[in-house]
Amino acid sequence: MEATGPERGSGRASVHMLVEQGVAMISIDQKGKPVNVLSRALVDELTRAIRRLEGGEARAAVILSGKPGVWIAGADIDELKEIRTAADGQRLSRSAHELLGRLENLEIPVVAAIDGAALGGGLELALACTYRIASESDRTKLGLPEVQLGLLPGAGGTQRLPRLIGLRAALDLILTGKQLDGRRARKIGLVDEVVPGAALSRIARQVALDLAGGRKEPRAGRPKGSPEWMENLPGVRGLILRKAREGVMEKTHGLYPAPLRILDVVQRGLDRPVREGFELEAEAFGELSVSPEARGLIHVFFATTAAKNDPDLAVDAAPRDVERVAVVGAGFMGAGIAVVSAESGLRVRLKDVSAEAVGKGLRTATASLVERARRRKRPEFEITALTDRVEPATEYTGFGTVDLVVEAVYEDVALKHRVIREVEAAAGPGTILGSNTSTIPITTLAEGSTRPESLIGLHFFSPVEKMPLLEMIVTPHTSPEVTATSHRWAKRIGKTPIIVNDAPGFYVNRILGPYMNEAALLLQEGVPMDQIDRSMVEWGFPVGPITLFDEVGLDVAGKSGKILQEAFGDRVRPNDVLSRMIEDGRLGRKNGRGFYRYDGKKKGGPDESAYALIGAPTRRRAPAAEIQERLVLGMINEAVRALEEGVLRSARDGDVGAVMGFGFPPFRGGPFWYLDNEGAEGILARLRALEAAHGTRFAPAPSLVRKAEAGERFSPGA
């Protein structure tokens, strides 16, 4: 028996090798990191370990992780930020190819024993192994998420994966970044076996011996005779690639270069020897790594991570654990809050004023929990345990033991004041009270509270189960401990929280105000609604502003507009388009009558009868650039004002809120990242041109003027 590490005696080694009875058990455990990542340092250590295997120290090898719940979570994203040129990116990719090529070409079998996340470069390392075994753990996930950062797999994934599991299945993983558990990975041929986690190391070692002794062969990959082999027939491969390209264009409108480059590299690589395919991959990785789209997406990744990890609070603001939650108001939003809380393992008391109301909310929550659990292939007993976590109630019984109460009742100050008083009477002295509101200032709600230090705004976005952002609104009274505890709970239920100071519209709705208002003004000028929407989708938004009016509800948008007008005057003065639509009984999708036509849940084209209500004198076609300029720059200017007034704590949070709250194009990095990359001086000039043409609502924010004159940026690293 021999135990050695690449850094002998240093105590800092991340790769440890124990050779016993001819099998090298190689354990990866990076010091000082919560997860294992393929950094340059780890690549160097793995290279030294492989060199020893090339020297004949073992008959077989097993690679496993020393960190519970994670194998290798991908490349070191911090190192991606250091890439300055395409050549830098190419060198990084080629070094990974060299490492994994040596691993793949070892004369001994190597087993990847995967327990936890094997993502990106982690999965690519596993693909270079002879045999892959995955644990049954829920934490075991296999995928290639590089496309979500504007990149492609740069360590051989575009070439090895299609050759292993077939073109169709490989593109489904590479183009979407989806992650598979062990069972689904085995079904498509990505792994050879799925075993209980407790037995993984023992079984992997035995498999390594059996492979070395010729008693076992790899089972992963496409079985001969399966339908996937038809992909090699003339014309079939071209059909698959053509359909994939059409799907990419439909989803991205060509705004994201990575998916198209992936298709190109995969297609050209499959017609060449694999080593030539690796070179194509390295060239594409290098070019994408310095693209503005990748830079923007990587910025969003880091900004999101920082928002989750850094609540920016006083050192002594120690968060408490939240184990029991109550939700008052069993409507659509309240049911959604109950769902995400239950999914995180919390017990939830869902209360409403009547058995009928709470029953409806419970049915909504249960249906959502069941659907989401079955989509994840949960067994029935787990689904039952999940739905049992939501308890219906028509009284405040049991509220004395909950840690957090979220009120999600109708947007009416008097009603919310009454609920706040009732909750405070029933809850324990340490219970936090969160108000889910999108329009009412939290300071106003605190006027109805006897303990305003325990009150915090929790602005969820609809639908709660899908939207990742949680806007946390604090007042001067809110205790730092309450903020810290709410922040911890937000992360537990899977949300990305940003903390903002109380102000009309908070942050997200505030910057949406000028954007939506300008869209309504364009309607009044005669610009067709579908042209406005199409122009903004072409800029990168998931839907256009007129569709968004219908989705959120014209009544809700009208109410929000009035609040913003009261606070900010002419800068966001709404026109009377919405009021005319509401007076005509048009509320949008929820009642099937809005700017667009609806057939049940299906959205149709523009409702031509709405133009009579809009009151435009004549129709006119406006250049897409004009529409985009007016809507986007008004929003960005308002974001700058929110930062200079202290509503936002950082430009970083402003980018996260816009991208995750309403779909500001992620590849553009958020309002502040976009502003910095376009240049504050240029944005200032464009705003002044809009101000001259359309009025003072485009007057540049003072801090934007100062940044432009000083040549400074809002976001470090932009």
N, C-alpha and C positions, 0 to 999 in steps of 0.2 A: 504494500500500500504506500502511495506517495501523494502528499498534498503539497501543491505549490501554487504560487500566483505569479503573474507576469511582473509584478513589482515585489520581488522577494524581500521579505522582512520589513517592508515599508509600512504595512498596515493600512495603506491607502488604496490598495488594488481594488478594482471593480470587477475583475474577472478572476475567478479562482478555479483551479483544476485539481480534481482528486481522481487519481488513477487506481482502480481496484479491480483485480481479476481481469485485467485487459480492457476495461471500459473507463474512458475518461468522462467523469461527470463535471461539466463546465458550468459553473454557476455565475450569473451576472447580477451584481448588486452594486450600483453606482453610489458611492459615498456622497452624502450631502445633497442628494436629489430625492424627491418623493417618488419618482418613477425612473425606470431605465430609459434612456434615449440614446440614439446612435450619434454620439458626439465624436469629434476627432480623437479625443483621448480614448474613448471606448473602442473605436476602430483600431487604434494602435495596439491596445491590449489584446483584442481579439486576433489581430494579425500575429502577435507573438504566440498566442495559444495555438493557432493553426500551424504556425511554423514548427512547433513541437510535435504536433500530430503528424506533420509531413515527415518528421524525423523518426517516426515509428514508435512513439511512446505508448500507443494503445492500439487495440484491434478494432475498436468502435468508440463512438462518443455520443454523449447526450448533452444538449444545451438546455438549461433550465434557468429560471429566475430565482434570485434570493429575496425578491420583494413580493409579499403576498398580494394577489389580485392584479398584478401587472407583469407581463413578460417583457416586451420592449414596446414602448408607446409611440415609437416613430423617431424621426430625425430630431436633432436638437434645434428647435425653432430659433433660439438665440443666435445660432451660427448662421442661419439663413439671413438674418438682418445684417451680417457682416459682409455679405456678397456685394461687391461694388460693380463688377463687370460680368458680362456673359462668360468670359473665359474663367473667372472665379467659379461660377456655377458649374461649368463643364468639368473643371478639375475636381470639384467635390463629388460629382456624379461618377467620374472615372475611378476615383479612389474607392468608392463603394463597389463598383464593378470588379475592381481588382480583388478586394477582400472576399466578396461572395463568390467570385470565380474560383479562387483558391479553395474555399470551403466546398464548393460543388464538385471540384475535381480531385478531392482527397480520395485515396485508394481504400479508405475505410468508410463504412456507413456512419452517418451522423443523424441522430434523431432529435427533432425539435419537440420538447416537452412543454406545451403551451398551457399556462394557467394564468388567465387574465388577459389584458389588452395586448394584442399583437397587431399593431397598426403601422401603416406606412412602411418605413425602413425595417420595422420589426417583422412585419409579414414578409417583406422581401428577403430578409435573412432566412426565415423559415422555408421560403420557396427554394432556397439554395441547398437545403438539407435533403437527405435521402428519404426521410420518413417524418411525418408530422402527426403528433398525438395531441388532442385538445382535451381539456378537462370539461366536465359537465357544468362547471360553475357559471352562474349568471354573469359573473364579471369577465368571463372569457369572450372576447370580441375580436374578430378578424376582419380587416378591411384596409383599403388604400384611400385615405381621405385627402390626398394631396390636392385634388382638384378644388377642394373648398378653400385652399390658400392660393389659387391661381396657378398651381404647378402641376406637373405630372410625376408619377413615381420615377425616381431617378436612380434607383439601385437595382434595376433589372425587372421591375414589376410589369412594365408594358410588354416585355418579351417572354418572360417565364410564365406568367399567368395564362395568357391565351393558349400557349402550348400545352399547359397542364389541364385546364378545365374547359377549353373551347372558347371561341371568339365571343359568342353571344353572352355567356355567363361572365366572362372576363370584362367585357365592356360594361355590363350592368354594375359591376363593382367599381371599376376605375372611373367611369363617367359620373357616378352618383356619390361616391364616397361612403356608401352604405356599409354597415358593419353586421357581420353574421355571428351568431353563437355557434358553439361547437357542432350541434346537431345539424344546423343548416349548412355549415361548412362541409360536413361529411357528406351530405346529400348531393352537393354539386361536385364532389371530388377534390375539394381543397385540402382536406386532411384525411389521414388514413384511418384513424380510430378516435373515438370519444370515450373517455373513461372517467370514473369518479376521481375527484381531485386528490383525495387522500391516497389513492393508489398510483397516481401519475408517475412519480419518480421510480417506483419499483417496476411498474410495467414498462416504462421507457427503457430502463436498463436491460430488462429481459429481451425486449424487442431488438435492442442494439446488438446483443449477443446472438440472437436468432438470425438477424440480417448478416452478421459477420460469418456465421456458420453455414449460411446458405439454406437455412430452414424456413425463411420467410422472405417474401417479396413485397415491395411497396404496393399498396392498393389504391392510393389516391389517383386522381386524374379521370379521364373519360374512359369508361369501359368500352372495349371494341365492340362494334355493332350497335352502339347506342345512337340515338338520333343526332347527337352532337357531331358525329363524324361526317354527317352530310355537309357540314360547314366547309369541308375541304373540296366539295364538288365544284366544278366550274360554274360560276354565276351565283352560287349560293352565298359565298363570302361577300361578293359585291353587293348583293341584296341586303345582307345584314348591315354592312357598313353604310349603305345609302339610307336605310331606315334610321340608323343611329344618328347620322348627320342631320336628317330631317328633324328628329326629336330634339337634338341639341339646339338647332336654329329656332325651333318653336319655343323652347324654354328660355333661351338666352338672347335671342335676336342678334346673335353674332357679337355681343358686347364683351363676352368672356373668351379670350383666346385659348385658354388651356384645354377645354373639351375638344375643340377642333384640332388642336395640335396633337392631342392624344390619339385621335382617330387617324391622323396622318402617320404618326410614328408606328402605331400598331399595324396599319395596313402595309406600309413599306417594309416594316421589319419582318412580317410573316413571309415575305417573298425572298428573304435573304438569310444567310447563315446567322445564327443568333448573335455572334460577336459583332457583326455589322449592325444588327438591330440595337445592340447596346450603344454603339457610337451615335446612331440616330437619336436615341434616348438622351444621351449626354448633351448633344448639341441643343436639342429642344429644351431640356431642363435649364441649361445655361441661359438661353434667350428668355424663357419665361420668368426665371428668377429675378431678372432686373426689369420686368415689365411694370408699367404703372398699375395695372390691375392686380398683380401679385403683391406689390408694395401696399396697395390699399387694403387688400384682404388680410395680409399679415398684420398690418396696423390694427385692424378691427379685432383680430385674434388676441393680440397683446392687450388692447384696450379693454376687451371683455374680460380677460383673465384678471387684469388689475382691478376692474370694478368689483369682481367677485371676492378678491383676496384682500383688498385694501379699503376698508370703510372710512379711513381718514378721520378717526375719532380720537378723543383723548385717551392717553395711555391707561388711565384707571377705569375706562368704560368696559368693564368685563361683561361679556355676553352670557346670558343664561340659556340653558337648553329648553326648547319648547317641545313638550311631549303630548299635550292635549290642546286641541283647538276647537273653538266654537264659531259658527258663522250665522249671523242674524240676517235673514233675507234669503229665501230659497229660490230666487229667480235664476235666470240664465247665468249671471255672473257669480252669484252665491254658490250655485251648484258646481260651477267650474272650479271655484276656490276649494270646495270640499273634495273634488276629484284629485287635484294635484297634491293636496295635503294627505289624503288617504294613500295615494300611491307612494308617498315618501315614508310610509309606516306610521303615520300619526292617526290617532282616534279623533274623529270629528263629530261634533254635535251640530246638526243642521236645524235651525229654528225658523219658524214663520208663525204668523198670527193664527192660522187655521190649519186643521188637519188636511183640508183640500190643498192648500198652498204648499205645505211642507211635503205632502205626498207627491205632488207634481215635481217638486224639486228633487226629492229622493229618487223618483223614477228616472229623471234626467241624469242625475249623478251616477246611478247604478248602470244605466245603459251605456254611458260613456266609459265607466270603469271596465265593464265586461268587454266592450268592443276593443278597447286599447289593450287589455290583457290577452285577449284571444289573438290579436294581431302579433303579439310577442310570443305566442305559442305557450302561454301559461297553462298548467294543468287545472282542472276544474276545482280541485280543493283549494288551490291558491286563489282562484278567482272568488270563491265563496268567502275566504278569509278577508280578501280585499274589500269586497262590498259590505261586509259586516262591520267594517271600521266606521262607516257613516251611520250615525244614530239620529233618527228624526225626533223633533221636539216642538211642542207648541207653548211651552213654558220655559222659564229660566232655571228650572231645576238642574243641578249639576254644574252650573256656571261657576260655583265657588272653587272648583278644583282645576279649572282650565288655565293655561298659561297665556293664551292669546285669544282675543275675541276680534273677529273681523265683521264689522257691520257693512252690509251690502244692500241696503234698502234704497228706495227710490230717491232720486236727486232732489230732495226738498229739505231746506234747512230746518224747519220746524219739526219735521218727522225725524230727522237725524238727531236733533237735540233731544227729543223724547227717548229715542232708542239709547242714546249715550247715557242718559240719566238712569234708565232701567237697567242697563248692563252694569253700571257702576254700583248700583244697589245690590245686584245679585252676585257680582264677581268678587274674588278675593282681593286683598290690598295690593298684591304684586302683579295682578293681571294687566297685561298690555291691551289697550283698545286701539285697533286699527280701523280707519275709515276708508272704504273703497269708494272713492269719488273721482270723477274726471273734471269737475268744474268748480266745486265749492271750495273756497280757501279753507285750509285746516285751522287757521287762526279764528275764522268765523265759527267753525264747529267747536273749537276749544272754549268759546264763550258759554256753551251749554254744559261744560264739564266741571266737576268739582275737583278733579285732579288732572289738569292739563299736561302735567309732566309725563303722564302715562299714555297720552294720545299721539298717534302718528298717522299720517296719510299713507295709504297703500293703494296706489293707482295701478290696478291690473288692466290688461288690454285684452280685447275680445277677439277670438275665443280664448279663454284663460288657458285651456289645455295645450294650445298650440303657440301662443305668443310668448316669447322668451323673456320680455322685459317686465320688471316691476319698478315703478317709479315710487320711491319712498320720500315722503314730504315731511320735513321737520319744521317746527315753529321755534321761536326763542325759548318756549317753555319745555319743549320735548327733552326728556332726560337722555344723556348720552348712552346710558345703559339700555334704555328702551330702544334706541336706534341700533345699537350693537346687537341686541337680541333679535330684533326684527330682521336685521341683515343676515344673521346666521340662519334664521328660519327660512328666509327667502332663498338662500342657496340650497338648503335642504330640500325644498319643494321644486328645485330645478330651475329657478328663475335667476336671471342676471339683474341684480339690483343696482340702481344709481340713486344716490342721495341728493335731493335738491331742497333748497330753502323755499318756504311757502311764498307763493306769489300767484296772481291771477293766471290761470291756464297752466300753472306749474311750468314745466319745460316743454314736453312733447306737444301738448295741445297749443301752447303759445306759439311755437314756430310753425305749426300747421295752419294757424289762423291766416297769416298773410298769403300762404300758398293756396289755400282753398278760396280765400276771398278774391284773389287775383283770377282764379279760374272762373268764378262767377262773373267778374267784370268782363272777361273775354267773351263769355256767353252773351252778355248784354251788348257787346260790340258786334255780335253777329257771327262769331266763330263757332262752327258746329261742334257739338259736344264730343262726337266721336273723334274729331281731329285733335281736340285738346287732350283727350285720353291717350290717343295713339302717340302723340308727340312725347308725352311723359313716359310712356312705356318704352319708347325708343331711346329715351335718355337713361333708362334703367330701373324705373319704379315698377313694382309688381302689378299695380293697377293705376289708372289715371285718376285725377281728382274728382271728375264727375261720377265715375263709378264708385269712388270712395264715399261721396255724399250719400249715394243710395245704400251702400253697405252699412255705414254707421247710423243712418237714419237722418232724414232731413230735419226732424224736430230736435234731435240731439245736437246736430251741427248748428242749427239756428240759435239754440240756447247758449252754446259755447261762444258763438260769435258775438252775442249781446254782452256777455261777461267781458270778453276781450275789448270790445268797443268802449265799455264803461271805464276800463283800466287804461287803455292806450289811445283812445280818441280816434282822430282821423287816420292814423297809420293803419288801422285795421277796421275802418268803418265799413260794415257790410252793406251791400246794395239790397234791393228788395226782391231779388230773384227767389231766395228761399222762402220769404214770407208769402209770396204769391203761390208758390208750390204747396206750402203747408195749408194755406187757406183753401186750396183746391182738394185737400185730402190726400196729398201725395207725401208719403213718409219714406219711400224707398222700397228696398227689397222686403222689409218686414210686413208691408201690407200689399205688396205686388204692384205698387204704383209709384213711380219716381221719374227720374230723367230717362230711364230705360224701360223697355217693356219686359214683362216677366210672365212666363208660362209655368206656374207652380214655382219650383225652385230654380228653374232654368232661366238665365238672363238672355234676353233677345237684343235687338238693335235699339237705336234711339227711338223714343216715343215722340213722334212728330208733333203731337198735340201739345207737348210741353213748350214748344217754341212760342206759341201764342202767349203763354204765361211769362216767358222770359222777357218778352217785350223788345227784342232786338229789331232795329229798323230794317236792316237787310242782311242777308247772309254774306260773309266774306271769308275767303281762305287766307289764313295767316301762315307765314313761314314757320316751320317747326322750331327753328332757332329762336324766333321772337317769343313763342309760347314758353319754351324752356327757360329762356333768359329771365322773363318776368316772374315766373313761378319760383325758380330755384334761387335767384339772387335775393328776392324778398324774404324767403325762408332763411337763407344764410345770414342776412343782415340782422334778422330778429334773433337768431342764435347768438350772434356776437353781443347783442344788447343783453340777452339773458346772462351771459358770462360776465359782462362788465358790471351788471347790477347785483352780482353775487347769488343769483338764482342757481346757477351751476357752480360746482366746486372746481371743475376743471374742463378744459376743452375736450379732454379724453372722454369724460362722461357725456359731453354733448354729442360726440360722434356715436357712442354706444346707444344713447337714447334714440337718436334719429334712425340708425340702422335697424335696431331691434324693435323700436316702437311703432314705426309705420312704413318701414321698407325703403329708407333712403338707400340708393344703390350701394351694396357692400363694396363692390370693386372700386368705388370712388372714395371709400374710406370714411365717410361722414362729412358733415358740413365744414368742420374746421380743417380736416385733412385736405378736403377739396380746395378750400380757400387758400391754404398754404401752398399747395402744389400748383395752383393757377397763379399764385402771387397776389399778395394783398394790394399791391399797387395797381395791378390790372383789374382786380375786382372793384376797387374804389372807382376807377375810371368808368367801368361799365355801370355801376350804380349811379354815378353822377349823370351819365347819359340817360338812364331811365328816369331819373328825377326831373331832368329837363323836359323829357317827353311826356311824362305821366303824373308828375306831382310829387309832393313832399313825402308820400308814403315810402319812397325809395331813398330818402335822405340817409346817407351813410352813418352808421353808428360811430360815435366819437372814438372808441378804442380801435376801430378798424382804420380810421384816418390816422391815428397815432402809429399803429403798426406799419401802415404803408409808408408813412414818412420816415420812419426809423429803419425800414427794411427788416423788420422782425417777423417772427412766425408765432402762431398760436400753439402749434403742436411740436414738441421736440422731435427731431428725426424726420420731419416731413420733407 
